[in-house]
C-alpha cells in the first residue's frame, strides 16, 4: 500500500508541474506571423487610440517646480553661471617636448 501511495503522490506532483508548461504553449514565438484581426477589432483599436489622445489633451500643463525656490535668494546668480572653468593651456607635442 505504501508503494501505491508513493506512485500516486509522484504522479500528482508531475501532473501539477506539467500544467503550467501546457499553459505556455499559447505564447507566440519570435518570428511567428501576427494573428489576422477582424474589422471590428481594428475599429476598436482605432477608437481606443482616439480616446487615449483625447485624454492626453485633458491633462493640465505642469508649471515648473523649484522645491528650493523659497530658500534660494533671487539676487544670487546660479553657481554654473557665476564661475566659468579656466581654459586649459594646449599640451605640447612630443617633438616640442624633446627639444
JOTA-V730509 format. One record per pair of residues at least 12 apart in sequence whose ideal C-beta (glycine too) atoms are under 6 Angstrom apart, sorted by the first residue. I is the first residue (numbers start at 1). J is the second residue. D is the distance in whole Angstrom. If there is no record, write none. Layout:
i & j & d
I & J & D
I & J & D
This chain:
none
